Structures are given as C-alpha cells and as structure tokens.
C-alpha cells in the first residue's frame, strides 16, 4: 500500500485569513473552499498543499508539528514575512545552521532555516 502526503492541515479560528497569509508567503492561490476548509494549491515543486480547518479552540502552547523552509537570505525573508503579519519568536544556531522561529497571524510556529 503506497502512501502519498497530500495536505498539511492547520487548525485555526479564521481559515480565510490564514489562507490569505500563507497564499502570499508561498506564492500560491486558493485551490478549494469546502465546508470548514480553505485549501491552497500545492507548491510548484510538488509536495503537500496547506489546508486550513476552522475550529473553535484557540491555539495553546507550542506546536507539536511545524514546517521548516530553507532560505538563502534569512533577513530578507524575515522582513517580507513580518510585513505580511508573521512575528519572530526565537532563533537558534547549531553547527552553522540557523533556524529562526516565526509565528503566523494565529500563532502557529514555523522555521526559516539557513544552512551554512
């Protein structure tokens, strides 16, 4: 039995708002709106698409799963995403790899990773 990852689903209070934010971040459009979901197009390079599911609960605590994005210019990408509504929450460097932790407008963490 073969498995293929199709979507990463993010629980949120306002799926339209988060889909608009992530659509700008990733440069993709909305593929589908269905019931409590807003689903983005998959990135050009393939891989899973992001989907946003409306829930009534407010996010509490640290994400158990998050997405990492490899970047070449950490400052430039951080500035662009901050302008869209993200906020920096932390940063670590280990063995020449820097991971800057950001949160989207609802507080879901993700990392920008610069190698070397």
MOPAC internal coordinates of N, CA, C and O (Angstrom, degrees):
PM7 1SCF
backbone

  N    0.0000 0     0.00 0     0.00 0    0    0    0
  C    1.4568 1     0.00 0     0.00 0    1    0    0
  C    1.5254 1   109.06 1     0.00 0    2    1    0
  O    1.2310 1   120.08 1   -61.25 1    3    2    1
  N    1.3143 1   117.45 1   118.75 1    3    2    1
  C    1.4649 1   122.35 1  -179.52 1    5    3    2
  C    1.5206 1   109.47 1   -91.17 1    6    5    3
  O    1.2310 1   121.47 1   -39.58 1    7    6    5
  N    1.3202 1   114.79 1   140.42 1    7    6    5
  C    1.4556 1   121.32 1   175.87 1    9    7    6
  C    1.5138 1   109.55 1  -115.60 1   10    9    7
  O    1.2310 1   120.43 1   -38.94 1   11   10    9
  N    1.3165 1   116.78 1   141.06 1   11   10    9
  C    1.4538 1   121.65 1   174.93 1   13   11   10
  C    1.5221 1   107.62 1  -131.68 1   14   13   11
  O    1.2310 1   120.56 1   -54.51 1   15   14   13
  N    1.3372 1   116.54 1   125.49 1   15   14   13
  C    1.4570 1   119.85 1   178.57 1   17   15   14
  C    1.5231 1   108.53 1   -73.01 1   18   17   15
  O    1.2310 1   120.79 1   -56.41 1   19   18   17
  N    1.3284 1   116.09 1   123.59 1   19   18   17
  C    1.4570 1   119.65 1  -176.69 1   21   19   18
  C    1.5215 1   113.07 1  -107.11 1   22   21   19
  O    1.2310 1   120.06 1   144.47 1   23   22   21
  N    1.3456 1   117.50 1   -35.53 1   23   22   21
  C    1.4592 1   121.05 1  -175.85 1   25   23   22
  C    1.5208 1   110.89 1  -143.67 1   26   25   23
  O    1.2310 1   121.21 1   -30.78 1   27   26   25
  N    1.3063 1   115.29 1   149.22 1   27   26   25
  C    1.4528 1   122.57 1   164.94 1   29   27   26
  C    1.5152 1   104.39 1  -110.57 1   30   29   27
  O    1.2310 1   120.41 1   -60.01 1   31   30   29
  N    1.3229 1   116.83 1   119.99 1   31   30   29
  C    1.4605 1   122.00 1  -173.90 1   33   31   30
  C    1.5317 1   109.58 1  -102.75 1   34   33   31
  O    1.2310 1   121.07 1   -51.30 1   35   34   33
  N    1.3150 1   115.56 1   128.70 1   35   34   33
  C    1.4567 1   122.50 1   179.86 1   37   35   34
  C    1.5266 1   108.13 1  -110.94 1   38   37   35
  O    1.2310 1   120.51 1   -59.05 1   39   38   37
  N    1.3290 1   116.63 1   120.95 1   39   38   37
  C    1.4568 1   120.44 1   173.20 1   41   39   38
  C    1.5261 1   108.82 1   -72.51 1   42   41   39
  O    1.2310 1   120.42 1   -40.54 1   43   42   41
  N    1.3188 1   116.80 1   139.46 1   43   42   41
  C    1.4644 1   119.50 1  -178.08 1   45   43   42
  C    1.5199 1   110.43 1  -160.41 1   46   45   43
  O    1.2310 1   121.29 1   -15.36 1   47   46   45
  N    1.3072 1   115.15 1   164.64 1   47   46   45
  C    1.4688 1   121.08 1   178.54 1   49   47   46
  C    1.5317 1   111.50 1   -80.93 1   50   49   47
  O    1.2310 1   120.40 1   143.68 1   51   50   49
  N    1.3538 1   116.85 1   -36.32 1   51   50   49
  C    1.4619 1   121.67 1  -174.17 1   53   51   50
  C    1.5347 1   109.52 1  -129.88 1   54   53   51
  O    1.2310 1   119.96 1   -94.12 1   55   54   53
  N    1.3360 1   117.69 1    85.88 1   55   54   53
  C    1.4659 1   119.95 1  -176.45 1   57   55   54
  C    1.5313 1   114.05 1   -61.55 1   58   57   55
  O    1.2310 1   119.87 1   147.56 1   59   58   57
  N    1.3190 1   117.86 1   -32.44 1   59   58   57
  C    1.4660 1   119.70 1   178.56 1   61   59   58
  C    1.5272 1   110.74 1   -64.13 1   62   61   59
  O    1.2310 1   120.62 1   135.53 1   63   62   61
  N    1.3216 1   116.42 1   -44.47 1   63   62   61
  C    1.4659 1   121.37 1  -179.28 1   65   63   62
  C    1.5303 1   110.76 1   -64.29 1   66   65   63
  O    1.2310 1   120.13 1   132.60 1   67   66   65
  N    1.3361 1   117.35 1   -47.40 1   67   66   65
  C    1.4655 1   119.45 1  -179.41 1   69   67   66
  C    1.5228 1   111.41 1   -68.11 1   70   69   67
  O    1.2310 1   119.91 1   142.50 1   71   70   69
  N    1.3183 1   117.77 1   -37.50 1   71   70   69
  C    1.4686 1   119.94 1   177.31 1   73   71   70
  C    1.5284 1   110.31 1   -62.24 1   74   73   71
  O    1.2310 1   119.91 1   140.50 1   75   74   73
  N    1.3178 1   117.78 1   -39.50 1   75   74   73
  C    1.4699 1   120.65 1   177.90 1   77   75   74
  C    1.5298 1   110.41 1   -63.88 1   78   77   75
  O    1.2310 1   120.19 1   136.39 1   79   78   77
  N    1.3337 1   117.24 1   -43.61 1   79   78   77
  C    1.4706 1   121.63 1   177.85 1   81   79   78
  C    1.5279 1   110.41 1   -60.04 1   82   81   79
  O    1.2310 1   120.10 1   125.38 1   83   82   81
  N    1.3290 1   117.41 1   -54.62 1   83   82   81
  C    1.4642 1   121.13 1  -176.26 1   85   83   82
  C    1.5297 1   112.23 1   -68.93 1   86   85   83
  O    1.2310 1   119.70 1   151.40 1   87   86   85
  N    1.3145 1   118.18 1   -28.60 1   87   86   85
  C    1.4563 1   121.49 1   174.69 1   89   87   86
  C    1.5217 1   110.09 1   -60.69 1   90   89   87
  O    1.2310 1   120.46 1   136.17 1   91   90   89
  N    1.3428 1   116.73 1   -43.83 1   91   90   89
  C    1.4690 1   121.50 1   176.60 1   93   91   90
  C    1.5307 1   111.58 1   -67.47 1   94   93   91
  O    1.2310 1   120.41 1   136.73 1   95   94   93
  N    1.3253 1   116.83 1   -43.27 1   95   94   93
  C    1.4715 1   120.89 1   179.91 1   97   95   94
  C    1.5189 1   110.85 1   -58.15 1   98   97   95
  O    1.2310 1   120.53 1   132.43 1   99   98   97
  N    1.3332 1   116.60 1   -47.57 1   99   98   97
  C    1.4618 1   121.49 1  -172.97 1  101   99   98
  C    1.5266 1   113.88 1   -92.69 1  102  101   99
  O    1.2310 1   119.92 1   168.24 1  103  102  101
  N    1.3181 1   117.76 1   -11.76 1  103  102  101
  C    1.4613 1   120.27 1  -178.41 1  105  103  102
  C    1.5161 1   112.95 1    68.92 1  106  105  103
  O    1.2310 1   120.63 1  -143.01 1  107  106  105
  N    1.3335 1   116.41 1    36.99 1  107  106  105
  C    1.4673 1   121.37 1   178.38 1  109  107  106
  C    1.5184 1   108.66 1  -126.48 1  110  109  107
  O    1.2310 1   121.05 1   -16.34 1  111  110  109
  N    1.3134 1   115.60 1   163.66 1  111  110  109
  C    1.4563 1   120.47 1   179.86 1  113  111  110
  C    1.5143 1   112.16 1  -100.82 1  114  113  111
  O    1.2310 1   121.30 1    -0.38 1  115  114  113
  N    1.3124 1   115.12 1   179.62 1  115  114  113
  C    1.4582 1   121.82 1   175.32 1  117  115  114
  C    1.5213 1   108.09 1   -83.57 1  118  117  115
  O    1.2310 1   120.84 1   -54.41 1  119  118  117
  N    1.3185 1   116.00 1   125.59 1  119  118  117
  C    1.4640 1   121.07 1   179.67 1  121  119  118
  C    1.5216 1   111.44 1   -87.05 1  122  121  119
  O    1.2310 1   120.72 1   144.08 1  123  122  121
  N    1.3459 1   116.23 1   -35.92 1  123  122  121
  C    1.4600 1   118.99 1  -170.73 1  125  123  122
  C    1.5229 1   110.81 1  -161.86 1  126  125  123
  O    1.2310 1   121.28 1   -37.91 1  127  126  125
  N    1.2980 1   115.15 1   142.09 1  127  126  125
  C    1.4616 1   122.45 1   168.05 1  129  127  126
  C    1.5218 1   105.80 1  -117.22 1  130  129  127
  O    1.2310 1   120.82 1   -55.98 1  131  130  129
  N    1.3263 1   116.05 1   124.02 1  131  130  129
  C    1.4602 1   120.20 1  -177.05 1  133  131  130
  C    1.5162 1   108.76 1  -145.44 1  134  133  131
  O    1.2310 1   121.02 1   -62.27 1  135  134  133
  N    1.3183 1   115.66 1   117.73 1  135  134  133
  C    1.4614 1   122.75 1  -179.28 1  137  135  134
  C    1.5266 1   110.09 1    49.36 1  138  137  135
  O    1.2310 1   119.63 1    61.44 1  139  138  137
  N    1.3447 1   118.30 1  -118.56 1  139  138  137
  C    1.4613 1   120.72 1  -177.66 1  141  139  138
  C    1.5272 1   112.98 1   -90.32 1  142  141  139
  O    1.2310 1   119.61 1  -166.56 1  143  142  141
  N    1.3326 1   118.35 1    13.44 1  143  142  141
  C    1.4653 1   122.82 1  -175.76 1  145  143  142
  C    1.5259 1   112.38 1  -112.44 1  146  145  143
  O    1.2310 1   121.33 1   -34.30 1  147  146  145
  N    1.3269 1   115.05 1   145.70 1  147  146  145
  C    1.4637 1   122.51 1   164.32 1  149  147  146
  C    1.5218 1   104.56 1  -125.43 1  150  149  147
  O    1.2310 1   120.65 1   -57.49 1  151  150  149
  N    1.3321 1   116.36 1   122.51 1  151  150  149
  C    1.4600 1   122.09 1  -173.09 1  153  151  150
  C    1.5206 1   109.30 1  -116.58 1  154  153  151
  O    1.2310 1   121.08 1   -51.88 1  155  154  153
  N    1.3346 1   115.53 1   128.12 1  155  154  153
  C    1.4636 1   120.78 1   179.12 1  157  155  154
  C    1.5181 1   110.74 1   -86.07 1  158  157  155
  O    1.2310 1   121.03 1   -19.23 1  159  158  157
  N    1.3428 1   115.63 1   160.77 1  159  158  157
  C    1.4566 1   121.15 1   171.62 1  161  159  158
  C    1.5243 1   108.85 1   -65.11 1  162  161  159
  O    1.2310 1   120.48 1   -28.52 1  163  162  161
  N    1.3177 1   116.69 1   151.48 1  163  162  161
  C    1.4647 1   120.87 1   174.87 1  165  163  162
  C    1.5249 1   108.73 1   -69.56 1  166  165  163
  O    1.2310 1   119.94 1   -30.06 1  167  166  165
  N    1.3297 1   117.73 1   149.94 1  167  166  165
  C    1.4736 1   120.33 1   176.58 1  169  167  166
  C    1.5270 1   111.32 1   -61.60 1  170  169  167
  O    1.2310 1   120.77 1   -25.20 1  171  170  169
  N    1.3435 1   116.13 1   154.80 1  171  170  169
  C    1.4651 1   121.03 1   179.89 1  173  171  170
  C    1.5215 1   112.98 1   -54.39 1  174  173  171
  O    1.2310 1   119.98 1   143.40 1  175  174  173
  N    1.3194 1   117.65 1   -36.60 1  175  174  173
  C    1.4563 1   121.47 1  -179.18 1  177  175  174
  C    1.5127 1   113.64 1   -75.84 1  178  177  175
  O    1.2310 1   120.15 1  -175.35 1  179  178  177
  N    1.3206 1   117.32 1     4.65 1  179  178  177
  C    1.4539 1   120.68 1  -177.89 1  181  179  178
  C    1.5094 1   110.62 1    88.47 1  182  181  179
  O    1.2310 1   121.24 1    16.00 1  183  182  181
  N    1.2800 1   115.22 1  -164.00 1  183  182  181
  C    1.4532 1   119.01 1  -179.57 1  185  183  182
  C    1.5067 1   111.59 1    89.47 1  186  185  183
  O    1.2310 1   120.66 1    -2.08 1  187  186  185
  N    1.3036 1   116.35 1   177.92 1  187  186  185
  C    1.4572 1   119.36 1  -175.72 1  189  187  186
  C    1.5264 1   112.36 1   -73.41 1  190  189  187
  O    1.2310 1   121.54 1   -29.19 1  191  190  189
  N    1.3201 1   114.66 1   150.81 1  191  190  189
  C    1.4610 1   121.82 1   174.43 1  193  191  190
  C    1.5243 1   108.27 1   -90.74 1  194  193  191
  O    1.2310 1   120.77 1   -24.53 1  195  194  193
  N    1.3248 1   116.13 1   155.47 1  195  194  193
  C    1.4581 1   120.50 1   173.61 1  197  195  194
  C    1.5258 1   109.41 1   -88.86 1  198  197  195
  O    1.2310 1   121.48 1   -40.10 1  199  198  197
  N    1.3264 1   114.78 1   139.90 1  199  198  197
  C    1.4576 1   121.44 1   175.85 1  201  199  198
  C    1.5252 1   107.32 1  -130.06 1  202  201  199
  O    1.2310 1   120.61 1   -31.50 1  203  202  201
  N    1.3136 1   116.44 1   148.50 1  203  202  201
  C    1.4565 1   122.18 1  -177.34 1  205  203  202
  C    1.5132 1   108.75 1  -123.28 1  206  205  203
  O    1.2310 1   121.16 1   -57.49 1  207  206  205
  N    1.3269 1   115.39 1   122.51 1  207  206  205
  C    1.4588 1   122.42 1  -176.59 1  209  207  206
  C    1.5208 1   109.53 1  -111.32 1  210  209  207
  O    1.2310 1   120.87 1   -54.49 1  211  210  209
  N    1.3282 1   115.93 1   125.51 1  211  210  209
  C    1.4594 1   119.63 1   179.93 1  213  211  210
  C    1.5255 1   109.66 1   -73.21 1  214  213  211
  O    1.2310 1   121.23 1   -50.28 1  215  214  213
  N    1.3332 1   115.25 1   129.72 1  215  214  213
  C    1.4608 1   123.03 1   175.03 1  217  215  214
  C    1.5269 1   107.60 1  -131.41 1  218  217  215
  O    1.2310 1   120.43 1   -17.41 1  219  218  217
  N    1.3203 1   116.78 1   162.59 1  219  218  217
  C    1.4568 1   119.93 1  -179.00 1  221  219  218
  C    1.5213 1   112.40 1   -87.80 1  222  221  219
  O    1.2310 1   120.19 1   157.53 1  223  222  221
  N    1.3306 1   117.23 1   -22.47 1  223  222  221
  C    1.4623 1   120.53 1  -176.90 1  225  223  222
  C    1.5260 1   110.78 1   -76.01 1  226  225  223
  O    1.2310 1   120.90 1   -33.72 1  227  226  225
  N    1.3294 1   115.89 1   146.28 1  227  226  225
  C    1.4541 1   122.74 1   172.98 1  229  227  226
  C    1.5202 1   107.71 1   -86.94 1  230  229  227
  O    1.2310 1   120.08 1   -37.70 1  231  230  229
  N    1.3253 1   117.44 1   142.30 1  231  230  229
  C    1.4624 1   121.39 1   178.14 1  233  231  230
  C    1.5246 1   109.73 1   -59.56 1  234  233  231
  O    1.2310 1   121.40 1   -44.62 1  235  234  233
  N    1.3250 1   114.93 1   135.38 1  235  234  233
  C    1.4636 1   120.92 1   177.44 1  237  235  234
  C    1.5171 1   108.45 1  -133.16 1  238  237  235
  O    1.2310 1   120.15 1   -47.77 1  239  238  237
  N    1.3147 1   117.31 1   132.23 1  239  238  237
  C    1.4544 1   120.92 1   175.82 1  241  239  238
  C    1.5187 1   113.52 1    77.83 1  242  241  239
  O    1.2310 1   121.79 1     6.25 1  243  242  241
  N    1.3138 1   114.17 1  -173.75 1  243  242  241
  C    1.4603 1   122.61 1  -176.86 1  245  243  242
  C    1.5264 1   110.49 1   -79.39 1  246  245  243
  O    1.2310 1   120.96 1   -35.35 1  247  246  245
  N    1.3426 1   115.76 1   144.65 1  247  246  245
  C    1.4624 1   120.01 1   174.36 1  249  247  246
  C    1.5226 1   109.94 1   -59.96 1  250  249  247
  O    1.2310 1   120.24 1   -36.30 1  251  250  249
  N    1.3035 1   117.15 1   143.70 1  251  250  249
  C    1.4642 1   121.21 1   172.90 1  253  251  250
  C    1.5285 1   110.24 1   -84.35 1  254  253  251
  O    1.2310 1   120.20 1   155.60 1  255  254  253
  N    1.3152 1   117.23 1   -24.40 1  255  254  253
  C    1.4637 1   123.39 1   177.49 1  257  255  254
  C    1.5200 1   106.77 1  -134.40 1  258  257  255
  O    1.2310 1   120.50 1   -40.99 1  259  258  257
  N    1.3352 1   116.66 1   139.01 1  259  258  257
  C    1.4582 1   119.26 1   175.34 1  261  259  258
  C    1.5215 1   109.53 1  -142.31 1  262  261  259
  O    1.2310 1   120.99 1   -12.08 1  263  262  261
  N    1.3204 1   115.70 1   167.92 1  263  262  261
  C    1.4622 1   122.63 1  -178.00 1  265  263  262
  C    1.5253 1   108.60 1  -105.90 1  266  265  263
  O    1.2310 1   120.40 1   -42.46 1  267  266  265
  N    1.3344 1   116.85 1   137.54 1  267  266  265
  C    1.4660 1   123.01 1   174.03 1  269  267  266
  C    1.5230 1   109.15 1  -107.44 1  270  269  267
  O    1.2310 1   121.10 1   -38.27 1  271  270  269
  N    1.3360 1   115.49 1   141.73 1  271  270  269
  C    1.4595 1   122.25 1   176.13 1  273  271  270
  C    1.5193 1   108.22 1  -123.49 1  274  273  271
  O    1.2310 1   119.66 1   -55.31 1  275  274  273
  N    1.3116 1   118.25 1   124.69 1  275  274  273
  C    1.4520 1   121.88 1   176.59 1  277  275  274
  C    1.5191 1   108.67 1   -80.81 1  278  277  275
  O    1.2310 1   120.86 1   -47.67 1  279  278  277
  N    1.3490 1   115.97 1   132.33 1  279  278  277
  C    1.4650 1   121.61 1  -178.49 1  281  279  278
  C    1.5265 1   108.94 1  -131.75 1  282  281  279
  O    1.2310 1   120.76 1   -24.74 1  283  282  281
  N    1.3293 1   116.15 1   155.26 1  283  282  281
  C    1.4661 1   119.99 1   175.82 1  285  283  282
  C    1.5155 1   111.30 1   -95.63 1  286  285  283
  O    1.2310 1   120.06 1   148.56 1  287  286  285
  N    1.3463 1   117.49 1   -31.44 1  287  286  285
  C    1.4637 1   121.82 1  -179.55 1  289  287  286
  C    1.5192 1   108.62 1  -121.84 1  290  289  287
  O    1.2310 1   121.01 1   -86.34 1  291  290  289
  N    1.3158 1   115.67 1    93.66 1  291  290  289
  C    1.4556 1   122.17 1  -175.75 1  293  291  290
  C    1.5285 1   111.94 1   -60.01 1  294  293  291
  O    1.2310 1   120.40 1   137.30 1  295  294  293
  N    1.3323 1   116.84 1   -42.70 1  295  294  293
  C    1.4655 1   120.90 1  -178.99 1  297  295  294
  C    1.5143 1   112.62 1   -64.12 1  298  297  295
  O    1.2310 1   120.72 1   133.93 1  299  298  297
  N    1.3210 1   116.24 1   -46.07 1  299  298  297
  C    1.4673 1   121.14 1  -177.69 1  301  299  298
  C    1.5252 1   110.98 1   -63.84 1  302  301  299
  O    1.2310 1   120.51 1   133.87 1  303  302  301
  N    1.3309 1   116.64 1   -46.13 1  303  302  301
  C    1.4651 1   119.68 1  -178.44 1  305  303  302
  C    1.5317 1   110.35 1   -68.00 1  306  305  303
  O    1.2310 1   120.13 1   140.16 1  307  306  305
  N    1.3222 1   117.35 1   -39.84 1  307  306  305
  C    1.4671 1   120.45 1   177.89 1  309  307  306
  C    1.5217 1   110.40 1   -60.33 1  310  309  307
  O    1.2310 1   120.30 1   136.08 1  311  310  309
  N    1.3167 1   117.03 1   -43.92 1  311  310  309
  C    1.4589 1   121.19 1   179.68 1  313  311  310
  C    1.5221 1   111.25 1   -62.70 1  314  313  311
  O    1.2310 1   120.32 1   135.81 1  315  314  313
  N    1.3367 1   116.99 1   -44.19 1  315  314  313
  C    1.4688 1   121.04 1   179.95 1  317  315  314
  C    1.5215 1   111.07 1   -62.54 1  318  317  315
  O    1.2310 1   120.49 1   133.70 1  319  318  317
  N    1.3401 1   116.66 1   -46.30 1  319  318  317
  C    1.4600 1   119.89 1  -177.39 1  321  319  318
  C    1.5270 1   111.78 1   -71.20 1  322  321  319
  O    1.2310 1   120.36 1   146.01 1  323  322  321
  N    1.3186 1   116.92 1   -33.99 1  323  322  321
  C    1.4677 1   120.25 1   175.39 1  325  323  322
  C    1.5247 1   110.28 1   -62.99 1  326  325  323
  O    1.2310 1   120.52 1   142.32 1  327  326  325
  N    1.3259 1   116.61 1   -37.68 1  327  326  325
  C    1.4584 1   120.87 1   176.78 1  329  327  326
  C    1.5164 1   113.29 1   -65.54 1  330  329  327
  O    1.2310 1   120.78 1   156.80 1  331  330  329
  N    1.3330 1   116.12 1   -23.20 1  331  330  329
  C    1.4660 1   120.77 1   178.20 1  333  331  330
  C    1.5269 1   112.27 1   -87.82 1  334  333  331
  O    1.2310 1   120.54 1   168.65 1  335  334  333
  N    1.3544 1   116.57 1   -11.35 1  335  334  333
  C    1.4606 1   119.08 1   178.70 1  337  335  334
  C    1.5102 1   115.62 1   123.73 1  338  337  335
  O    1.2310 1   119.70 1   179.43 1  339  338  337
  N    1.3302 1   118.19 1    -0.57 1  339  338  337
  C    1.4682 1   120.68 1   176.17 1  341  339  338
  C    1.5209 1   108.86 1   -77.29 1  342  341  339
  O    1.2310 1   120.77 1   -19.22 1  343  342  341
  N    1.3314 1   116.13 1   160.78 1  343  342  341
  C    1.4635 1   119.69 1   173.81 1  345  343  342
  C    1.5184 1   109.36 1  -136.62 1  346  345  343
  O    1.2310 1   121.10 1   -36.01 1  347  346  345
  N    1.3229 1   115.51 1   143.99 1  347  346  345
  C    1.4626 1   122.07 1   179.43 1  349  347  346
  C    1.5196 1   107.92 1   -77.35 1  350  349  347
  O    1.2310 1   120.75 1   -47.36 1  351  350  349
  N    1.3542 1   116.17 1   132.64 1  351  350  349
  C    1.4660 1   120.26 1   179.90 1  353  351  350
  C    1.5216 1   112.81 1  -118.92 1  354  353  351
  O    1.2310 1   120.00 1   169.67 1  355  354  353
  N    1.3422 1   117.61 1   -10.33 1  355  354  353
  C    1.4579 1   119.61 1  -179.94 1  357  355  354
  C    1.5155 1   111.61 1   174.99 1  358  357  355
  O    1.2310 1   121.45 1    -4.92 1  359  358  357
  N    1.3386 1   114.82 1   175.08 1  359  358  357
  C    1.4663 1   120.37 1   179.17 1  361  359  358
  C    1.5187 1   109.15 1  -161.21 1  362  361  359
  O    1.2310 1   120.81 1   -38.62 1  363  362  361
  N    1.3205 1   116.05 1   141.38 1  363  362  361
  C    1.4567 1   121.55 1   174.72 1  365  363  362
  C    1.5234 1   108.89 1  -135.10 1  366  365  363
  O    1.2310 1   120.91 1   -29.73 1  367  366  365
  N    1.3242 1   115.86 1   150.27 1  367  366  365
  C    1.4616 1   121.47 1   173.27 1  369  367  366
  C    1.5219 1   107.31 1  -131.95 1  370  369  367
  O    1.2310 1   121.51 1   -51.06 1  371  370  369
  N    1.3228 1   114.72 1   128.94 1  371  370  369
  C    1.4577 1   120.58 1   179.10 1  373  371  370
  C    1.5195 1   108.92 1  -146.35 1  374  373  371
  O    1.2310 1   121.25 1   -51.76 1  375  374  373
  N    1.3335 1   115.21 1   128.24 1  375  374  373
  C    1.4724 1   121.19 1   179.54 1  377  375  374
  C    1.5234 1   112.38 1    53.58 1  378  377  375
  O    1.2310 1   120.27 1  -142.05 1  379  378  377
  N    1.3407 1   117.09 1    37.95 1  379  378  377
  C    1.4527 1   121.55 1   177.36 1  381  379  378
  C    1.5177 1   114.84 1    80.49 1  382  381  379
  O    1.2310 1   119.82 1  -176.62 1  383  382  381
  N    1.3318 1   117.94 1     3.38 1  383  382  381
  C    1.4598 1   122.04 1   178.80 1  385  383  382
  C    1.5304 1   107.96 1  -106.85 1  386  385  383
  O    1.2310 1   120.85 1   -56.70 1  387  386  385
  N    1.3270 1   115.99 1   123.30 1  387  386  385
  C    1.4620 1   120.97 1   178.46 1  389  387  386
  C    1.5190 1   109.44 1  -105.13 1  390  389  387
  O    1.2310 1   121.21 1   -49.98 1  391  390  389
  N    1.3290 1   115.28 1   130.02 1  391  390  389
  C    1.4637 1   121.53 1   175.58 1  393  391  390
  C    1.5224 1   107.80 1  -119.83 1  394  393  391
  O    1.2310 1   120.75 1   -63.82 1  395  394  393
  N    1.3110 1   116.16 1   116.18 1  395  394  393
  C    1.4639 1   121.42 1   177.44 1  397  395  394
  C    1.5272 1   107.14 1  -100.80 1  398  397  395
  O    1.2310 1   120.76 1   -55.65 1  399  398  397
  N    1.3083 1   116.14 1   124.35 1  399  398  397
  C    1.4584 1   121.79 1  -178.77 1  401  399  398
  C    1.5230 1   108.84 1   -91.35 1  402  401  399
  O    1.2310 1   120.93 1   -51.50 1  403  402  401
  N    1.3160 1   115.82 1   128.50 1  403  402  401
  C    1.4546 1   122.67 1   175.96 1  405  403  402
  C    1.5183 1   108.45 1  -123.11 1  406  405  403
  O    1.2310 1   120.92 1   -16.66 1  407  406  405
  N    1.3111 1   115.85 1   163.34 1  407  406  405
  C    1.4606 1   121.93 1   174.42 1  409  407  406
  C    1.5184 1   108.56 1  -125.60 1  410  409  407
  O    1.2310 1   120.65 1   -40.29 1  411  410  409
  N    1.3325 1   116.36 1   139.71 1  411  410  409
  C    1.4567 1   120.49 1   177.19 1  413  411  410
  C    1.5337 1   108.86 1   -76.19 1  414  413  411
  O    1.2310 1   119.30 1     0.04 1  415  414  413
  N    1.3244 1   118.94 1  -179.96 1  415  414  413
  C    1.4618 1   120.02 1  -175.53 1  417  415  414
  C    1.5339 1   115.70 1   -58.83 1  418  417  415
  O    1.2310 1   119.54 1   160.58 1  419  418  417
  N    1.3347 1   118.48 1   -19.42 1  419  418  417
  C    1.4673 1   120.11 1   176.80 1  421  419  418
  C    1.5206 1   112.28 1  -103.03 1  422  421  419
  O    1.2310 1   120.35 1  -173.24 1  423  422  421
  N    1.3414 1   116.94 1     6.76 1  423  422  421
  C    1.4579 1   120.20 1   175.21 1  425  423  422
  C    1.5169 1   115.37 1    92.97 1  426  425  423
  O    1.2310 1   119.31 1  -173.67 1  427  426  425
  N    1.3264 1   118.93 1     6.33 1  427  426  425
  C    1.4659 1   121.39 1   177.91 1  429  427  426
  C    1.5233 1   109.16 1   -75.13 1  430  429  427
  O    1.2310 1   120.51 1   -56.09 1  431  430  429
  N    1.3458 1   116.63 1   123.91 1  431  430  429
  C    1.4579 1   120.77 1  -175.72 1  433  431  430
  C    1.5300 1   112.02 1   -80.17 1  434  433  431
  O    1.2310 1   121.64 1   -32.39 1  435  434  433
  N    1.3301 1   114.48 1   147.61 1  435  434  433
  C    1.4549 1   123.44 1   171.37 1  437  435  434
  C    1.5175 1   106.73 1  -150.08 1  438  437  435
  O    1.2310 1   120.34 1   -17.03 1  439  438  437
  N    1.3313 1   116.96 1   162.97 1  439  438  437
  C    1.4655 1   120.45 1  -176.16 1  441  439  438
  C    1.5153 1   111.84 1  -120.51 1  442  441  439
  O    1.2310 1   121.42 1   -37.50 1  443  442  441
  N    1.3274 1   114.88 1   142.50 1  443  442  441
  C    1.4633 1   122.65 1   166.99 1  445  443  442
  C    1.5110 1   105.44 1  -101.97 1  446  445  443
  O    1.2310 1   120.37 1   -56.18 1  447  446  445
  N    1.3172 1   116.91 1   123.82 1  447  446  445
  C    1.4628 1   121.64 1  -174.68 1  449  447  446
  C    1.5130 1   110.01 1  -115.93 1  450  449  447
  O    1.2310 1   121.03 1   -54.52 1  451  450  449
  N    1.3427 1   115.64 1   125.48 1  451  450  449
  C    1.4618 1   121.25 1   174.74 1  453  451  450
  C    1.5180 1   107.21 1  -111.31 1  454  453  451
  O    1.2310 1   121.35 1   -56.39 1  455  454  453
  N    1.3257 1   115.01 1   123.61 1  455  454  453
  C    1.4589 1   120.95 1   179.58 1  457  455  454
  C    1.5186 1   109.79 1   -90.35 1  458  457  455
  O    1.2310 1   120.50 1   -45.72 1  459  458  457
  N    1.3134 1   116.66 1   134.28 1  459  458  457
  C    1.4681 1   121.77 1   175.00 1  461  459  458
  C    1.4784 1   117.99 1    69.37 1  462  461  459
  O    1.2310 1   120.10 1   180.00 1  463  462  461

